[in-house]
Amino acid sequence: MRFIKILLALILILSPSLTWISITNSSCINRFIEKDLVYILPYEICRDYWYKTYGDRIYYYVYENLSDDQNYINRDFNYISSFYDKIIVVIPADDTLQFLLNLKIIDSLAGRNNLKVIYAIFPKEKYGREDTYLDNNSEMHGLVLQNLEFLNNLSNTSKIAVWYGWSYRCNPKDIVDFYYSLPSEIREKYAIWLDEEYTTRLTKLYEEGLPKDTLVITEAYSRNLIDEISDRYVNQLLITGYEDATSVDDWRTHIEELLSICKTNRVGIWIYYDKNDGSGENYTAYINNRLTGFCKNLQKGFSYAAWWNDTLLQNTSDDSLENLRNTGTEWVSLIPTWYQDTVHSTDIRMDENRTPSDESIIHVIEKIHDLGMHVMLKPHIDPSNDEWRGFIEFNSEDEWHIWFNSYKNFISHYLKIANEYNVEQFCIGCELVKTTNRREWYDIIKMVRENFSGNITYAADWSNYMNIPFWDKLDFIGIDGYFQLTNKTEPSLEELLKGWSKWKRDIEKLYNTTGKPIIFTEIGYRSIDGCNIDPWNWQRRGRVDLQEQRDCYQAVFETFWREEWFNGIYWWMWYPDSTVGGAMDTSYTPYGKPAERILKDYYSNFSINIVKPRIGYLYLFGEEMAAIPSKTIIIGSITVEVEISKEVDKIEFYIDDELKYIDEQEPYQWMWNENIIGTHELKVIAYDSMGDNSEDKQSLWIINL
């Protein structure tokens, strides 16, 4: 992912309300008032310890333009702000214009997300030896002081630490003298970062006059050293880590052991990245199986399927995927279906009419990637007579053997496509309830592991997800979450939330048993009365109920989105037809419905929605007349109105990609009054102060002469 190249180094300061890492069963964890995480994003070349921690990666701030990456950084900060109060950004000492501009970008993004920043300056040898910053008349002293003053004047700076270690002369008086040489307003925010060796050698900081409320950050990576120095300073943050882990469990066990003898109540953990060791990119360490949104993103997903051979090759499918991308969706569960005659048939085969062609599957994979989204390939099988696949079962071992061989061929077909076209994840099966106790699944998993390097899962039906014996062989637990929430056709949001409480307890129990993060591989609600009662029922009859669908979306997000053990959602579903949706539609899609706004609120950094005209309504000279079972129809002029989720600098209004109007103040609207007839595309784009943007669009028919 591109944000992997954002060479940030962060300490994330946990808010008091958040439970920490997945070793919370240890009593040693509970006594920590503040639990910090020293976080380094992966680097393309991790040659040794220096490169794994910070090293020359901090020079990303000097040589690169963070404005190119601010969308990704903002996404990270937005997620972090849900749990943390502060971040510490590790930087070099420098004075280039680009460096200073990059720091302003970090400050602005932090402020946007209500975060405070602690900066840690590692004074590399720009104008002399690193330790010469302690000499009042040196160029390095002037450079570090300039950086301190600059950072102190940024709006969201909390503390500024300067590193001390390695080849530095070992004299506590130097540090204290430097502290008192600083202007008083900088001293209030100043902190000291001591390298591991210097935590034992610099023992008289207070005797030399350092105020005891000064934050001292100390590094220690062995039990003996932690035992010796972890309570040396009054206001101390201890940094530790384990570079040489051979597995996640090894890393966790070692860290737990280190923390068990730690005496300070403020701790921080380095996370290392190296493809060759167990604490590397494939593991992303072990903080509840997820560090934060930028190390292992919440999968903001949607299901995307077709039941005709060339549907996915059509322009309307491409248009629909662009609309999907505009919701903030980052993952697409792509679903091709093969068929068997009945639930007792042993031959699984491609249907030349109903199965999407390989050409169309490849086209969609490439389109999804072109739009900056990721793919989970999720092949389905269905009986041709419309029986449910969950009833597939056989009476003899020979039949089971034949069926699983056929299933292997089916999965192998799509594994080949997944490998050739860089699919990121693979789902090995879906809702095959009667088959999951069979040992053949272990052979399927082995085959997939040998032929696919990405994450794999299985999509268990909500009725039997607790009974899957092979969860330990997969990367995460997939649940098709069509749980009944109430028995009411007009439930309140509070009743829906209450309805989730039992199911949530059971799901979390499964996580605690397996240690595997949870993903809803499917979940969805039709915009129809009573959709919460039987969400799986695609044949339910009733009146349109946009509010119930909206509330069901809201209830899912409120229940699961911030849980540490929860890794994402694939909503059912987004259709490969950009005309499906709107106020009269009762299908599962949220497109053009109030549920889409809820989706954008959680999937996007910020969102813009066209609120007038609404999809699927008739307008007469600007007045909304009625919902209609088609795309929007406008007769006469109309004032286009939008709503946004945050403060923006401007809104641009387009017709067929031609800019028509720019509005820079609320209320954001545009009087569309031109001679025009036919089908056209209305699009709006919002821009904030950092250049981030969000858009919404709709196809409509208008006549205004």
C-alpha positions as CSV (number, residue, x, y, z in Angstrom):
1,M,0.0,0.0,0.0
2,R,1.2,3.5,-0.7
3,F,0.9,4.6,2.9
4,I,3.6,2.0,3.7
5,K,6.0,4.6,2.3
6,I,5.0,7.2,4.8
7,L,8.0,6.8,6.9
8,L,6.5,8.0,10.1
9,A,7.7,6.9,13.5
10,L,5.0,7.3,16.1
11,I,4.4,6.7,19.8
12,L,0.7,6.3,20.3
13,I,-0.5,7.4,23.7
14,L,-3.5,5.4,24.8
15,S,-6.6,7.0,26.3
16,P,-7.3,5.7,29.8
17,S,-10.5,4.0,28.7
18,L,-8.9,1.7,26.2
19,T,-7.9,-1.9,27.1
20,W,-4.4,-2.6,25.7
21,I,-2.7,-5.5,24.1
22,S,-3.9,-9.0,23.9
23,I,-2.0,-9.9,27.0
24,T,-4.5,-8.2,29.2
25,N,-5.0,-11.4,31.2
26,S,-1.7,-10.6,32.9
27,S,-2.0,-8.7,36.1
28,C,1.2,-6.8,35.2
29,I,-0.7,-4.9,32.4
30,N,-3.5,-3.6,34.5
31,R,-1.2,-1.4,36.6
32,F,0.0,0.7,33.7
33,I,-1.7,4.1,33.8
34,E,-0.4,5.1,30.3
35,K,0.4,2.4,27.7
36,D,2.3,3.7,24.7
37,L,3.3,2.2,21.4
38,V,6.4,3.2,19.6
39,Y,5.3,2.5,16.0
40,I,7.4,2.5,12.8
41,L,5.9,1.8,9.5
42,P,7.5,-0.8,7.3
43,Y,10.4,0.1,5.0
44,E,11.2,-1.5,1.7
45,I,14.7,-2.5,2.9
46,C,15.1,-3.6,6.5
47,R,18.8,-4.5,6.7
48,D,19.4,-4.3,10.4
49,Y,18.3,-2.9,13.7
50,W,19.0,0.7,12.7
51,Y,16.7,0.4,9.7
52,K,14.0,-1.4,11.6
53,T,13.6,1.3,14.2
54,Y,14.1,4.7,12.7
55,G,17.5,5.2,10.9
56,D,17.4,7.1,7.6
57,R,13.7,6.6,7.4
58,I,13.1,9.7,9.4
59,Y,14.5,11.6,6.4
60,Y,11.2,11.1,4.6
61,Y,10.3,14.4,6.3
62,V,13.3,16.1,4.6
63,Y,13.2,14.7,1.1
64,E,9.6,13.9,0.3
65,N,6.4,16.0,0.1
66,L,3.9,14.8,2.7
67,S,1.1,16.6,0.8
68,D,1.3,13.7,-1.6
69,D,0.5,11.3,1.3
70,Q,-1.8,13.4,3.5
71,N,-4.9,11.4,2.6
72,Y,-3.2,8.3,4.0
73,I,-1.8,10.1,7.1
74,N,-5.2,11.6,7.8
75,R,-6.8,8.2,7.5
76,D,-4.3,6.9,10.1
77,F,-4.8,9.9,12.4
78,N,-8.5,9.6,12.1
79,Y,-8.4,6.0,13.3
80,I,-5.9,6.8,16.0
81,S,-8.0,9.6,17.4
82,S,-10.8,7.1,18.2
83,F,-8.5,5.6,20.9
84,Y,-5.6,7.8,21.5
85,D,-4.9,11.3,22.8
86,K,-1.4,11.9,21.4
87,I,1.1,10.7,18.9
88,I,4.9,11.1,19.0
89,V,6.5,11.7,15.6
90,V,10.2,11.0,15.3
91,I,12.0,13.4,13.1
92,P,15.6,14.5,12.3
93,A,17.0,18.0,12.9
94,D,16.8,19.9,9.7
95,D,16.0,23.3,8.2
96,T,14.9,22.8,4.6
97,L,11.7,24.4,3.5
98,Q,10.2,21.1,2.6
99,F,10.9,19.7,6.0
100,L,9.2,22.6,7.7
101,L,6.2,22.4,5.4
102,N,5.9,18.7,6.1
103,L,5.8,19.4,9.9
104,K,3.0,21.9,9.3
105,I,1.1,19.2,7.4
106,I,1.5,16.8,10.4
107,D,0.4,19.5,12.8
108,S,-2.7,20.3,10.7
109,L,-3.7,16.7,10.3
110,A,-3.3,16.1,14.0
111,G,-5.4,19.1,14.8
112,R,-8.1,18.0,12.3
113,N,-8.3,14.8,14.3
114,N,-8.1,16.3,17.8
115,L,-4.7,14.8,18.4
116,K,-1.7,16.4,20.2
117,V,1.8,15.7,19.0
118,I,5.0,14.8,20.9
119,Y,7.9,15.4,18.6
120,A,11.2,13.4,19.1
121,I,14.2,15.0,17.5
122,F,17.1,12.7,16.5
123,P,19.8,15.3,15.7
124,K,21.7,13.7,12.9
125,E,25.0,15.1,11.7
126,K,23.9,18.0,9.4
127,Y,26.2,20.7,10.8
128,G,28.6,18.7,12.9
129,R,28.6,15.8,15.3
130,E,25.2,14.9,16.8
131,D,26.1,15.7,20.3
132,T,27.4,19.2,19.5
133,Y,23.8,20.5,19.8
134,L,24.7,20.7,23.5
135,D,27.3,23.4,22.7
136,N,25.7,26.8,22.8
137,N,27.8,28.3,20.0
138,S,27.7,25.3,17.6
139,E,25.7,25.2,14.3
140,M,24.0,22.0,15.5
141,H,22.8,23.9,18.7
142,G,21.4,26.6,16.5
143,L,19.7,24.1,14.3
144,V,18.1,22.1,17.2
145,L,17.0,25.4,18.8
146,Q,15.5,26.5,15.6
147,N,13.5,23.3,15.4
148,L,12.4,23.5,19.0
149,E,11.1,27.1,18.4
150,F,9.3,26.1,15.2
151,L,7.7,23.0,16.8
152,N,6.7,25.0,19.9
153,N,4.8,27.4,17.8
154,L,2.7,24.8,16.0
155,S,-0.8,24.6,17.3
156,N,-0.9,21.0,18.4
157,T,2.5,20.4,19.9
158,S,2.4,18.7,23.3
159,K,6.0,17.9,24.1
160,I,9.4,18.0,22.2
161,A,12.0,15.4,23.1
162,V,15.7,15.5,22.0
163,W,17.6,12.2,21.8
164,Y,20.8,11.7,23.7
165,G,23.0,8.6,23.2
166,W,25.6,6.5,21.4
167,S,28.8,8.6,20.8
168,Y,27.7,11.4,23.1
169,R,30.0,12.5,26.0
170,C,28.4,11.2,29.2
171,N,27.8,14.2,31.3
172,P,24.4,14.9,32.9
173,K,25.4,18.5,33.4
174,D,25.4,19.0,29.6
175,I,21.8,18.0,29.4
176,V,20.7,20.1,32.3
177,D,22.7,23.1,31.0
178,F,21.0,22.7,27.7
179,Y,17.6,22.6,29.4
180,Y,18.3,25.9,31.2
181,S,19.6,27.5,28.0
182,L,16.2,27.1,26.4
183,P,13.6,29.9,26.5
184,S,11.1,29.3,29.3
185,E,8.2,28.7,26.9
186,I,10.2,25.8,25.3
187,R,11.3,24.4,28.6
188,E,7.7,23.8,29.5
189,K,7.4,21.4,26.6
190,Y,11.0,19.9,26.6
191,A,11.6,16.2,27.2
192,I,14.7,14.0,27.2
193,W,15.1,10.8,25.3
194,L,18.0,8.6,26.7
195,D,19.4,5.8,24.6
196,E,19.7,2.4,26.4
197,E,23.3,2.8,27.3
198,Y,22.9,6.2,28.8
199,T,20.0,5.2,31.1
200,T,22.6,3.6,33.4
201,R,25.4,6.1,32.9
202,L,23.5,9.3,33.4
203,T,22.4,8.9,37.0
204,K,22.6,12.4,38.4
205,L,20.2,14.5,36.3
206,Y,18.3,15.7,39.3
207,E,21.4,16.4,41.3
208,E,22.5,18.7,38.4
209,G,19.2,20.6,38.7
210,L,16.8,19.0,36.2
211,P,13.2,19.7,37.4
212,K,11.6,16.5,38.4
213,D,8.5,17.0,36.3
214,T,10.6,16.9,33.1
215,L,9.6,13.9,31.0
216,V,12.5,11.4,30.7
217,I,12.0,8.8,28.0
218,T,14.3,5.8,28.6
219,E,15.1,2.8,26.4
220,A,15.7,-0.7,27.9
221,Y,15.4,-4.1,26.2
222,S,16.6,-6.6,28.8
223,R,15.0,-7.8,32.0
224,N,18.0,-6.8,34.0
225,L,18.1,-3.3,32.7
226,I,14.4,-2.8,33.0
227,D,14.6,-4.0,36.6
228,E,17.4,-1.6,37.3
229,I,16.2,1.6,35.7
230,S,12.4,1.5,35.2
231,D,11.8,3.6,38.3
232,R,14.9,5.8,38.1
233,Y,13.1,9.0,37.1
234,V,10.1,10.7,38.6
235,N,8.3,11.4,35.3
236,Q,9.5,8.4,33.2
237,L,8.3,6.6,30.1
238,L,10.1,3.3,29.6
239,I,10.6,2.2,26.0
240,T,11.2,-1.5,25.3
241,G,10.8,-4.0,22.5
242,Y,11.9,-7.4,21.1
243,E,13.6,-7.4,17.7
244,D,14.5,-11.1,17.5
245,A,11.1,-12.6,17.7
246,T,10.6,-15.8,15.6
247,S,6.8,-15.8,15.8
248,V,4.0,-13.6,17.1
249,D,3.7,-15.8,20.2
250,D,7.4,-15.5,20.8
251,W,7.2,-11.7,20.6
252,R,4.2,-11.5,22.9
253,T,5.7,-13.9,25.5
254,H,8.9,-11.9,25.5
255,I,7.2,-8.5,25.9
256,E,5.0,-9.8,28.6
257,E,8.0,-11.1,30.5
258,L,9.7,-7.7,30.2
259,L,6.7,-5.8,31.4
260,S,6.2,-8.2,34.3
261,I,9.2,-6.6,36.1
262,C,8.7,-3.0,34.9
263,K,8.3,-0.6,37.8
264,T,7.1,2.6,36.0
265,N,3.4,2.9,35.2
266,R,4.1,4.4,31.8
267,V,5.5,2.0,29.1
268,G,6.0,2.0,25.4
269,I,6.8,-0.8,22.9
270,W,8.8,-0.6,19.8
271,I,7.3,-2.5,16.8
272,Y,9.9,-3.8,14.3
273,Y,9.3,-4.6,10.7
274,D,11.3,-7.2,8.9
275,K,10.0,-9.9,6.5
276,N,12.6,-12.3,7.8
277,D,11.5,-12.4,11.4
278,G,8.3,-13.0,13.4
279,S,7.8,-9.4,14.3
280,G,7.6,-8.4,10.7
281,E,5.1,-7.3,8.2
282,N,3.3,-10.6,8.1
283,Y,2.5,-10.4,11.8
284,T,2.3,-6.7,12.5
285,A,3.3,-7.7,16.0
286,Y,0.6,-8.6,18.4
287,I,-1.6,-5.8,19.7
288,N,-4.9,-7.6,19.7
289,N,-4.0,-8.9,16.3
290,R,-4.2,-5.3,15.1
291,L,-2.1,-2.3,15.9
292,T,-4.0,0.6,14.4
293,G,-5.7,1.5,11.2
294,F,-2.5,2.1,9.4
295,C,-0.7,-1.1,10.2
296,K,-3.6,-3.4,9.5
297,N,-6.5,-1.5,8.1
298,L,-10.1,-2.1,9.1
299,Q,-11.5,-3.7,5.9
300,K,-14.1,-1.3,4.7
301,G,-15.6,-3.6,2.2
302,F,-18.6,-4.4,0.0
303,S,-19.8,-7.5,-1.8
304,Y,-19.9,-7.3,-5.6
305,A,-21.5,-10.0,-7.7
306,A,-23.1,-10.7,-11.1
307,W,-25.2,-13.6,-12.3
308,W,-24.6,-13.3,-16.1
309,N,-21.5,-14.0,-18.0
310,D,-20.8,-10.6,-19.4
311,T,-22.4,-8.2,-16.9
312,L,-19.1,-7.2,-15.3
313,L,-17.7,-6.2,-18.7
314,Q,-20.3,-3.5,-19.2
315,N,-19.8,0.3,-18.7
316,T,-22.6,0.3,-16.2
317,S,-20.5,-2.0,-14.0
318,D,-17.4,0.3,-14.2
319,D,-19.7,3.3,-13.3
320,S,-21.1,1.4,-10.4
321,L,-17.6,0.6,-9.1
322,E,-16.7,4.3,-9.3
323,N,-19.8,5.1,-7.2
324,L,-18.7,2.4,-4.7
325,R,-15.3,3.9,-4.4
326,N,-16.9,7.3,-3.6
327,T,-18.4,5.8,-0.5
328,G,-15.0,5.3,1.0
329,T,-15.0,1.5,0.3
330,E,-11.5,0.1,0.2
331,W,-12.1,-3.6,-0.2
332,V,-14.4,-5.4,-2.7
333,S,-15.5,-9.0,-2.2
334,L,-15.7,-10.2,-5.8
335,I,-18.1,-13.2,-6.1
336,P,-18.2,-15.5,-9.1
337,T,-20.7,-18.4,-8.8
338,W,-20.5,-22.0,-10.1
339,Y,-23.4,-24.4,-9.9
340,Q,-24.4,-28.0,-9.1
341,D,-27.8,-29.5,-10.0
342,T,-29.0,-30.1,-6.4
343,V,-27.7,-30.2,-2.9
344,H,-26.8,-33.9,-3.4
345,S,-25.0,-33.5,-6.8
346,T,-21.3,-34.1,-6.8
347,D,-20.4,-32.2,-10.0
348,I,-19.6,-28.5,-9.6
349,R,-19.3,-26.6,-12.9
350,M,-19.3,-23.3,-14.5
351,D,-22.6,-22.2,-16.1
352,E,-21.9,-20.7,-19.5
353,N,-24.7,-18.2,-19.1
354,R,-24.9,-17.4,-15.4
355,T,-21.3,-17.6,-14.3
356,P,-19.3,-14.4,-14.9
357,S,-16.7,-15.2,-17.5
358,D,-13.0,-15.2,-16.5
359,E,-12.5,-12.3,-18.8
360,S,-15.1,-10.3,-16.9
361,I,-13.6,-11.3,-13.5
362,I,-10.2,-10.2,-14.6
363,H,-11.6,-7.0,-15.9
364,V,-13.3,-6.2,-12.6
365,I,-10.1,-7.1,-10.6
366,E,-8.1,-4.6,-12.7
367,K,-10.8,-2.0,-12.5
368,I,-11.0,-2.3,-8.7
369,H,-7.2,-2.0,-8.5
370,D,-7.2,1.0,-10.8
371,L,-9.7,2.7,-8.5
372,G,-7.3,2.2,-5.5
373,M,-9.3,-0.6,-3.9
374,H,-8.4,-4.1,-2.9
375,V,-9.9,-7.5,-3.8
376,M,-11.0,-10.4,-1.8
377,L,-11.9,-13.1,-4.3
378,K,-14.9,-15.1,-2.8
379,P,-16.1,-17.9,-5.1
380,H,-19.6,-19.3,-4.4
381,I,-21.4,-22.4,-5.4
382,D,-25.2,-22.7,-5.6
383,P,-27.6,-25.5,-6.5
384,S,-29.2,-24.7,-9.8
385,N,-32.7,-25.5,-8.4
386,D,-32.4,-22.6,-5.9
387,E,-31.9,-24.7,-2.8
388,W,-29.6,-23.2,-0.2
389,R,-25.9,-24.2,-0.4
390,G,-25.9,-24.7,3.3
391,F,-27.9,-28.0,2.7
392,I,-25.2,-29.6,0.5
393,E,-24.6,-33.0,2.0
394,F,-24.0,-36.6,1.0
395,N,-24.8,-40.1,2.4
396,S,-21.7,-42.0,1.3
397,E,-17.9,-41.4,1.6
398,D,-17.5,-41.9,-2.1
399,E,-19.9,-39.1,-2.8
400,W,-18.1,-36.8,-0.4
401,H,-14.8,-37.7,-2.0
402,I,-16.0,-36.9,-5.5
403,W,-17.6,-33.7,-4.4
404,F,-14.5,-32.4,-2.6
405,N,-12.4,-33.2,-5.7
406,S,-14.8,-31.2,-7.8
407,Y,-14.7,-28.4,-5.2
408,K,-10.8,-28.4,-5.3
409,N,-10.9,-27.9,-9.1
410,F,-13.4,-25.0,-8.6
411,I,-11.2,-23.3,-6.0
412,S,-8.0,-24.0,-8.0
413,H,-9.5,-22.2,-11.0
414,Y,-9.9,-19.0,-9.1
415,L,-6.6,-19.3,-7.2
416,K,-4.8,-19.1,-10.5
417,I,-6.6,-15.9,-11.4
418,A,-6.0,-14.5,-7.9
419,N,-2.2,-15.1,-8.2
420,E,-1.9,-13.8,-11.8
421,Y,-3.8,-10.6,-11.0
422,N,-2.5,-9.7,-7.5
423,V,-5.7,-10.4,-5.5
424,E,-5.0,-9.5,-1.9
425,Q,-7.3,-12.0,-0.1
426,F,-9.1,-15.2,-0.8
427,C,-12.2,-16.8,0.8
428,I,-12.1,-20.6,0.5
429,G,-15.8,-21.2,1.0
430,C,-19.2,-19.7,1.9
431,E,-22.0,-21.0,4.1
432,L,-21.4,-24.7,3.4
433,V,-22.9,-25.6,6.7
434,K,-23.2,-29.4,6.3
435,T,-19.7,-29.8,5.0
436,T,-17.6,-28.0,7.6
437,N,-17.0,-31.1,9.9
438,R,-15.2,-32.9,7.1
439,R,-11.5,-33.4,7.2
440,E,-11.2,-32.5,3.5
441,W,-11.3,-28.8,4.4
442,Y,-7.8,-29.2,5.8
443,D,-6.6,-30.4,2.4
444,I,-8.4,-27.4,0.8
445,I,-6.6,-25.0,3.2
446,K,-3.2,-26.6,2.6
447,M,-3.7,-26.3,-1.2
448,V,-4.7,-22.7,-0.9
449,R,-1.7,-21.9,1.4
450,E,0.7,-23.5,-1.1
451,N,-0.7,-21.5,-4.0
452,F,-1.6,-18.1,-2.5
453,S,0.4,-15.8,-0.4
454,G,-2.3,-13.5,0.8
455,N,-4.7,-13.8,3.8
456,I,-7.4,-16.4,3.6
457,T,-10.7,-17.0,5.4
458,Y,-13.9,-18.9,5.3
459,A,-17.4,-17.3,5.3
460,A,-19.4,-19.1,8.0
461,D,-23.1,-18.8,8.1
462,W,-24.4,-17.0,11.2
463,S,-26.1,-20.2,12.3
464,N,-22.9,-22.2,12.7
465,Y,-19.9,-19.9,12.9
466,M,-19.2,-21.3,16.4
467,N,-18.8,-24.8,15.0
468,I,-16.0,-24.4,12.4
469,P,-13.1,-26.7,13.5
470,F,-10.5,-25.2,11.2
471,W,-10.5,-21.5,12.3
472,D,-7.0,-21.9,13.7
473,K,-5.7,-22.6,10.1
474,L,-7.1,-19.3,8.7
475,D,-6.0,-15.7,9.1
476,F,-9.3,-14.4,10.4
477,I,-12.8,-15.5,11.1
478,G,-15.4,-14.7,8.5
479,I,-19.1,-14.6,9.5
480,D,-22.0,-14.0,7.2
481,G,-23.8,-12.0,9.9
482,Y,-27.5,-12.2,9.0
483,F,-28.6,-12.3,12.7
484,Q,-32.2,-11.6,13.7
485,L,-32.1,-8.4,15.8
486,T,-35.8,-8.0,16.9
487,N,-39.2,-9.3,16.0
488,K,-40.5,-5.8,15.2
489,T,-41.1,-4.2,11.8
490,E,-40.6,-0.7,13.2
491,P,-37.7,-1.1,15.7
492,S,-35.9,1.9,17.2
493,L,-32.1,2.2,16.9
494,E,-31.9,1.5,20.7
495,E,-33.8,-1.8,20.2
496,L,-31.5,-2.8,17.3
497,L,-28.5,-2.1,19.5
498,K,-30.0,-4.2,22.3
499,G,-30.7,-6.9,19.7
500,W,-27.0,-7.1,18.9
501,S,-25.8,-7.5,22.5
502,K,-26.2,-11.3,22.8
503,W,-24.7,-11.9,19.4
504,K,-21.8,-9.6,20.1
505,R,-21.0,-11.5,23.3
506,D,-20.9,-14.8,21.5
507,I,-18.7,-13.4,18.7
508,E,-16.3,-11.9,21.1
509,K,-16.2,-15.2,23.0
510,L,-15.1,-16.9,19.7
511,Y,-12.3,-14.3,19.3
512,N,-11.1,-14.9,22.9
513,T,-11.1,-18.6,22.2
514,T,-9.3,-18.5,18.9
515,G,-7.2,-15.3,19.0
516,K,-8.4,-14.7,15.4
517,P,-9.8,-11.3,14.4
518,I,-13.4,-11.2,13.2
519,I,-14.7,-9.9,9.9
520,F,-18.3,-9.9,8.6
521,T,-17.7,-11.5,5.2
522,E,-21.3,-10.7,4.5
523,I,-23.9,-8.6,6.3
524,G,-26.8,-6.6,4.8
525,Y,-30.3,-5.3,5.1
526,R,-32.8,-4.6,2.4
527,S,-34.6,-1.3,2.5
528,I,-37.9,-3.0,3.4
529,D,-40.1,-3.1,6.4
530,G,-38.9,-5.7,8.9
531,C,-35.5,-6.2,7.3
532,N,-33.9,-6.6,10.7
533,I,-36.1,-9.7,11.5
534,D,-34.7,-11.9,8.7
535,P,-31.9,-10.1,7.0
536,W,-31.1,-13.1,4.8
537,N,-34.5,-13.1,3.2
538,W,-34.1,-11.7,-0.2
539,Q,-37.7,-12.6,-1.1
540,R,-39.4,-10.8,1.8
541,R,-42.4,-8.7,0.8
542,G,-43.3,-5.4,2.3
543,R,-43.2,-1.6,1.9
544,V,-40.1,0.4,1.3
545,D,-38.5,1.3,4.7
546,L,-35.4,3.4,4.2
547,Q,-35.2,4.3,7.8
548,E,-35.0,0.7,9.1
549,Q,-32.2,0.0,6.6
550,R,-30.4,3.1,7.8
551,D,-30.8,2.2,11.5
552,C,-29.6,-1.3,10.9
553,Y,-26.4,0.1,9.3
554,Q,-25.9,2.4,12.2
555,A,-26.4,-0.4,14.7
556,V,-23.8,-2.6,13.1
557,F,-21.2,0.2,13.1
558,E,-21.9,1.3,16.6
559,T,-21.8,-2.2,17.9
560,F,-18.6,-3.4,16.2
561,W,-16.5,-0.7,14.5
562,R,-14.4,0.3,17.4
563,E,-13.8,-3.1,18.9
564,E,-10.1,-4.1,18.9
565,W,-10.9,-7.7,17.8
566,F,-13.1,-6.6,14.9
567,N,-11.4,-6.2,11.5
568,G,-14.0,-5.1,9.0
569,I,-17.2,-5.5,7.1
570,Y,-18.2,-6.6,3.6
571,W,-21.8,-5.3,3.2
572,W,-24.2,-7.2,1.0
573,M,-24.4,-5.8,-1.6
574,W,-23.4,-3.3,-4.4
575,Y,-24.9,-4.2,-7.7
576,P,-23.0,-3.9,-11.1
577,D,-25.7,-1.5,-12.3
578,S,-25.5,2.1,-11.4
579,T,-29.3,2.5,-11.8
580,V,-30.1,0.1,-8.9
581,G,-30.9,2.1,-5.8
582,G,-32.9,5.1,-4.7
583,A,-36.0,5.8,-2.8
584,M,-38.3,3.2,-4.3
585,D,-35.8,0.4,-4.3
586,T,-36.2,-2.4,-1.7
587,S,-33.0,-4.3,-2.5
588,Y,-29.9,-4.6,-0.3
589,T,-27.9,-1.8,-1.9
590,P,-27.6,1.5,0.2
591,Y,-27.0,3.5,-3.0
592,G,-29.1,6.6,-3.1
593,K,-30.6,5.9,0.3
594,P,-30.1,7.2,3.8
595,A,-28.0,4.2,4.7
596,E,-25.4,5.4,2.2
597,R,-24.7,8.4,4.3
598,I,-24.1,6.2,7.4
599,L,-21.7,4.2,5.3
600,K,-19.8,7.2,4.2
601,D,-19.6,8.6,7.8
602,Y,-17.7,5.4,8.8
603,Y,-15.8,4.6,5.6
604,S,-14.6,8.1,4.6
605,N,-12.4,10.7,6.3
606,F,-15.2,13.1,5.3
607,S,-18.2,12.9,3.1
608,I,-20.4,15.0,0.9
609,N,-23.9,14.0,-0.2
610,I,-26.3,15.5,-2.7
611,V,-29.4,16.0,-0.7
612,K,-31.4,17.7,-3.4
613,P,-32.2,16.2,-5.9
614,R,-32.6,12.9,-4.2
615,I,-32.1,9.7,-6.2
616,G,-35.4,8.3,-7.4
617,Y,-37.6,11.4,-7.0
618,L,-39.5,13.6,-9.4
619,Y,-38.9,17.3,-9.2
620,L,-41.1,20.0,-10.7
621,F,-39.5,23.5,-10.8
622,G,-37.4,22.7,-7.7
623,E,-40.2,21.1,-5.7
624,E,-40.0,17.4,-4.7
625,M,-43.2,15.8,-6.0
626,A,-43.0,12.1,-5.4
627,A,-40.7,9.0,-5.2
628,I,-40.6,7.2,-8.6
629,P,-39.3,3.7,-9.6
630,S,-36.5,5.1,-11.8
631,K,-33.6,7.5,-11.8
632,T,-34.2,11.1,-10.7
633,I,-36.4,13.2,-13.1
634,I,-36.2,17.0,-13.0
635,I,-38.6,19.3,-14.9
636,G,-37.5,22.9,-14.9
637,S,-34.8,24.5,-12.8
638,I,-33.6,23.3,-9.4
639,T,-31.4,24.4,-6.6
640,V,-28.8,21.7,-6.0
641,E,-28.1,21.3,-2.3
642,V,-25.4,19.3,-0.5
643,E,-24.5,18.4,3.0
644,I,-21.0,17.7,4.3
645,S,-19.6,16.0,7.4
646,K,-16.9,18.6,8.2
647,E,-15.7,22.1,7.4
648,V,-14.5,22.6,3.9
649,D,-13.0,25.3,1.8
650,K,-15.1,25.0,-1.3
651,I,-17.7,22.9,-3.2
652,E,-17.5,22.4,-7.0
653,F,-20.6,21.6,-9.0
654,Y,-20.2,19.7,-12.3
655,I,-22.5,18.6,-15.1
656,D,-21.0,15.9,-17.3
657,D,-17.6,16.7,-15.9
658,E,-17.9,20.4,-16.9
659,L,-17.4,22.7,-13.9
660,K,-20.5,24.9,-13.5
661,Y,-20.1,26.6,-10.2
662,I,-17.9,27.0,-7.1
663,D,-19.4,27.8,-3.7
664,E,-17.1,28.8,-0.8
665,Q,-19.5,29.4,2.0
666,E,-22.5,27.8,3.6
667,P,-25.2,26.9,2.7
668,Y,-23.5,25.1,-0.2
669,Q,-25.9,25.1,-3.1
670,W,-26.2,26.0,-6.8
671,M,-29.1,27.1,-8.9
672,W,-29.1,24.9,-12.0
673,N,-31.0,26.8,-14.6
674,E,-29.9,26.2,-18.2
675,N,-31.5,25.0,-21.3
676,I,-30.9,21.3,-21.2
677,I,-32.7,18.0,-21.9
678,G,-31.8,14.3,-21.6
679,T,-29.7,12.2,-19.2
680,H,-26.8,13.9,-17.5
681,E,-24.5,13.3,-14.6
682,L,-24.5,15.7,-11.7
683,K,-21.3,15.7,-9.6
684,V,-20.2,17.6,-6.6
685,I,-16.6,17.7,-5.1
686,A,-15.7,19.1,-1.7
687,Y,-12.2,20.3,-0.8
688,D,-10.8,20.9,2.6
689,S,-7.9,23.1,3.7
690,M,-5.4,20.4,3.1
691,G,-6.6,19.6,-0.4
692,D,-8.4,16.4,0.6
693,N,-11.6,15.9,-1.4
694,S,-14.8,13.9,-1.4
695,E,-17.3,13.6,-4.1
696,D,-20.9,12.5,-4.8
697,K,-22.6,12.1,-8.1
698,Q,-25.8,10.8,-9.6
699,S,-27.2,10.2,-13.1
700,L,-30.6,11.9,-13.7
701,W,-32.9,13.0,-16.5
702,I,-33.8,16.6,-16.8
703,I,-35.8,18.9,-19.1
704,N,-35.5,22.7,-18.7
705,L,-36.2,24.8,-21.8
